[in-house]
Each structure stands twice: as structure tokens, then as C-alpha cells.
Amino acid sequence: MDNLIIDGNNIAHMAFGIAPLQFNGQRTELIKVGLNMISAYLNEFYPNNVKIVWDGGHDSYRTKLYPDYKRKKKELTDAELSEKNIFFSQLGALRQCLHLLGITQYFCKGREADDVIFTILKKMLIDNEVNTAVLISTDQDMLDLFNTSEYLLIYSPIKKKLINKKSAEDMLGFPITYFKMYKAISGDPSDNLPGIYGIGPVGAKKIIKDFINEKFNPLHDTVSKLFVEQQEVYDQQLELVSLREIPYNEIVAGKISDDIAVEDVFQNAITIFKQYGFGIDNLGKFILPYDRYIRLRNKERWMDKWI
């Protein structure tokens, strides 16, 4: 497999969700679990091109359109605020470790990871720079990326399986072209998007089915009538859930990792192991996928200069 893209914050939250780990008085679960997860992905997919994309904040276009976009409904408690600070402290350390291990990362300030990934994939797959790509994420919003290219696969680290466009449509129960419509009608609690009042996921699927079968009749269907009555709400929600292509120069400027020599990766891995309390007996198993990836990537880049 050639190209692997990882939804960084999505994976980080998974790693942080396990029982807290400590070493030398510092919390380390996000760092240790996160690095081991990515090592496992390198071993499973054997890529020669890896990109990890991080959230750079809320998109100002969306917050201007809908001020409550992604706004939390309640104030954080002191304990929750403390955990949030610990999360971001570890997240910064994880990014630094990945930099030392030679993994290319992207952080575009003021841009959401979904939009950055969409822009990268569009350039890679639509512009025929590559043939296939695998995205690792548990975020259901990413299913809309199947509208970008049929050569995309999405890997769920929870279900541990790959899905393609057809399997996504089988799971949803409708063609992927209607996914944005579904999200706009049903809403998205994680982004604080209410959708259309009184409908919900089941009603959203019914409306989509009516559209597909050309049986949409607002005069005889309560659910459909609610949809028509809240057309302006739907239009706003549709704009909010739609992926946005951002200027590619911002993607380039957001690249936060550079090339690294193979020998440096090994030495850096030893330093990381000592700093965060990894078991030294597992060093070989941990470092092999990173070492193999850097060797393969550097070899291909060296060959490209001579072709």
C-alpha cells in the first residue's frame, strides 16, 4: 500500500481514553499508546508515504455562519479542565516524538483536519498523483470523502476493518452522495449541530428514501413537512457539514516534519523510550516499522532524483 493518511486528533483521543499511565511523575498514555498505534499501522499497511493531519482550530467560516458551531454546552469542571490541559501537553509531546521518528505531519492554523484531509486527498487522487490511499479514522464525517474518489479506503481502528464506498453505502442504507444531506437533516451532536427539529436519524433516512424513490410528498407526510418548513435551517446545516477545500499553499505551510536520516530514527527511538518509560525489551518490535518506513521512503526519494 502506497499512501496512508491518519486523522491525528481522532487517534489521539482514542489513546488518551485508556487508563492513565505515568512515568517519572508525568502522564504518558497518549504518547505511549499513540506511538504504538502508529507503529502498528506502519506494520500492517507497509506504506511508503505517511501523512498525519492535526486539527488547527475551528473554521472561522463555519463559526461566523453558526456561532454555536462546536461550542460546548456547559462549562468544564476543574477536573475536566485539568484533563484537557494534560491531553494537550501530551499531544504536543506526541507530535515531537513523531517528528523525531520521521513522520510527516500537518497542522494548518485555523483549519479543521477534515478539510485538510479532503484537500490533500483531492490533490492526490483526483489529480492522479497516486492511485490509492488509506485513511485511518473513526470519525463518521470522513465517509463523505468517498464522494472524492472511489480509490479511497477508510480503516476503522476500533472495528479493525477497511471499508470502501460500497460497504459504506451498505452500512448507511443509501448512496454516499446523500451523506451530506443526511448529516444536515439529522444533525451532529459532536459539532453541536441540531439538524432539523423533530426529525432525527430515522426520519432523515426516510426523507432520503423518498427523494430516491421520487415519492417526496410534504402534504401527506409529517416528517417531510417538517423538512419543508425548516428549509432555511437545512440550507445552513448543509453548508456547515460540507467539506471545504482550502488553498494548497496553506497545506504546504502547515507541514511540520522534515526528512530524517535512518540512523537518526533509531537513536531518537531509544531517547523516546528512556524519556517516557517504554519497556526496553520492546524496542525492536516498536522501532522496526518506523525504521522500515524511513528506509523505504528515503530509497524512493533517492531513486526519484535519478529517474
N, C-alpha and C positions, 0 to 999 in steps of 0.2 A: 504494500500500500504506500502510495507516494506522499499524500498530504493529510496532516492531522491538525485540526483546529480544536482548541479546548476553551470552553466557557469558564474563565478563571474564577470569577466570584461564585459561580454556581458550585464548582468543585470545592472551593474554599469553605463555603457554608456547610457542605457535607462533612468535610474533615473536622470542622470546628464543633460539629454536632455530637461527636463521640464524648466519652468520659474524659474530663480534664487530665492532661499529663503535665508533669513538672520535672524540671532538671535544673539544679543549681538555683532554685528559687524563682524560676521563670516558667510560665506556661508554654508548652511546646506542641500540643496536639495538632494544631493546624499545620505547623511546619512539618512535623514528622509524618503525619498521615498524608498530608498533601504531596510531599515529595515521594513517598512510597506509592501513592496512587498514580502519579505521573510516570514513575519508573515502570509500573505495571502496564500502563498504556503503551509506552515505548516498546516494551517486550511483546505485547500482544499484537500490535499493528505494524511494527517494524517500519516506521515511516522514515523518509529522508528529508522531510520538510515539516517542521512543527511550529505552530503559532499559538500562543496563549493570549487571550484577549481579556482585559480587565475593564470593569466599569469605570468611567471617568466622571460620573455625576449624572444628575438628571438633565434631560434635554430641555433647554430653555424654550424651544418652540412649543413643546408639549405643556410645560408649566404655564406659559402665557395663555395658551388655548384653554387650559383647565387647571386653575391654581391648586386644586386639591390632588393633582396627579402625584401618586406615590407618597402623599402626605400621611403620616401616622395619625391614627385616630385618638391616641392618648399619649400623655407624657410618659417617658421612660422612668422607671423607679431607679433609685440609686444603684441597686444591684444590677439592673439591666444596663444602665449606663456604664458601669464598671466592666461588664462583659463585652459591651460594644467596643470600649477602648482596648481591651485585651485582644479582641478579634483583629482590629486594625493594626495593632502593634505587631501581632504575629503575621498578618498579611504582608506588611512591609518586609519582614524578615524572610518570608517565603519567596517574595519576588527577588530579593537579593540573592538568595540561595540558587534560584533558577538561573539568574544571570551568571553566577559563578559556574554553573553546570552547562552553560552554553545554549540555553533555551531562549528562542526569540519571543519577546513579549511586546504587547501593545497597550498603551494607556493614553487615550485621547481625552484631554480635559474637556469636561462639558459634554461628552458624548457617551451614550449608553453602549454597552458591549454588544447588544443585539444589532444595533445599527452599524457598528464597526465590522462585526462578523458578516453581516449582509453585504456591506460594501466590498470587503475582501473576497468573499465567495463570488460575488457578481463579476469582479475583475478576473478571478481565477478561472471560473467555469464558463461564464458567458463569453469572455474574450478569448477562450480556448488556450489560456496559458497552461492549464493542466486538464487532465481528463476526469479524474475523480477526487473526491475529498470526503473525509470522515469528520464529523463534528461530535464532540463529547459534551453532552449537557442533559440535565433532567428537566429543563425549562420547556414547558409545553408551547410557549410562544415561538420557539425555534421551528416548530412544524411548518410555519408559514414559509420557511426557507426552501421548502420543496417546490414552491412556485418559481424559484430562481433557476433551478436546474434539476433534471432527473438523474444527474450523475452524483448527487449528494446522498450520503448515508448519515444517519444520526445514531449514535451509540448512547444508550441509557446505562450509566454506571450502577444504577440501582437494580434494574431488571437484567443487566448484563447481556444485552442483545442489541443487534443492529436492526434498524428499521429503514425501509426505503419509502418512496412516495406511495406505492400501492398498499403496503402494510399500514402506513399512517392513515390512509383513507379507509381501510377496513376497520381500524380502531375507532376512528371518528364517526363512521357511518355516513359520510358524504364526501364528495370530491374536495380535494385540498384547496381548490380555487375559491371555495366558500368559507375557508377558515377565518379570514378577517371579518367576514360578515357574522360568523358565529360568535367571535370574541366581542364584537361591537354590541351585539344584542344581549348576550349572556353576562357580559361584564368580566372583570378580573380583580378579585379582592386583593391579590398581592400588589397590584398597582393602584389600588383604591379607585378602580373604575366601576361605577354602579351598573352600567349597561342600561337596558330599558326596563323600567319599573314594572313588576308584575309578570315577567316572562321567565327568565332563568334559563339554565342549560337545556332542559327538556323542551321548553317552548321554543327556544332558538332552533333546535334541530327540527321541530315541526314546521317552522316558518321556512327553513331551508328546503325541506322536503316539498313543501307547497310550491316554492319557486321552481324547483327542478321539474316537478310534475305539472307545472303551469296551472295549478289549482288555487293560486293565491286569491282569496275572496274575503276582503275585510268586512263585508256586510254580514257574513254568516259565521264568522269565526272570532271568538273573543280574543284569542292570542294575537291573531293577525290584526285585529282592530287596535290593540294596544301598540303594535308596531307602527301602524299608520299615524296614530295620534301623537307619537313621540318621534316623528321623523327627524326633527332637528337634533334631538338627543343622539339618535343613531348616527347621523352625519358627523357629529362631533366625536363620538366614540370611535367611529371608523377611522377618522384621521389620527386619533391617539394610538390606536393599536397597529397602524400601518408602519412597517419598517421603512426607515428613511436612509437613502444613500447620502453619504457625506463626502465632501471634497477629498480626493485621494491624497492630496498633499498633507492633510491632517493625519492620515494614517501613517504616512512616511515619517512625519514629525513625531508621532507617538510611539515609534519603535524605541524600546528602552534596553535592548540587549544587542551586543555586537558579537562578531566572530570570536571564537576562543580556541586555543590550541588543545590538542588531545591530552598532552601531558599535564596541562593546567587543570583540566577537568578532574583528573584522578587526584591530584594534590588538593584541590578545592573540596572534593568529596570527603577526604579524610578530615579536613578542617571542620566541615559542617558536622560530621559525625561526632567529633570531640566536643564541639560547641553546644550541640543540642541533645547529647546523650543517647545517640543511636548505639545499638549493640555492635561492637566492632566485628563480631563474628558474622554479621550480615552484610559487611561492607561489599564483598564480592558480588553478592546477589543484587545489591542495590545499585552499584556503580556500573555493572555490565551493560544494562540497556542505555544509560547515558553515554558511556564510552563508545558503544557500537554506533549509536546515533551520530555522535560528533565525527567519528571516523568516516562514516558513510557520507554525511553531508559535506565534510571538507574534501573528500575524494571527488565527489560530483562537481563541486565548485572549482576544484583544481582542473578537472577534465574539461569543464565548460570554457575555460580560458584558452584551451588548445584546439577546440573544435571549430 
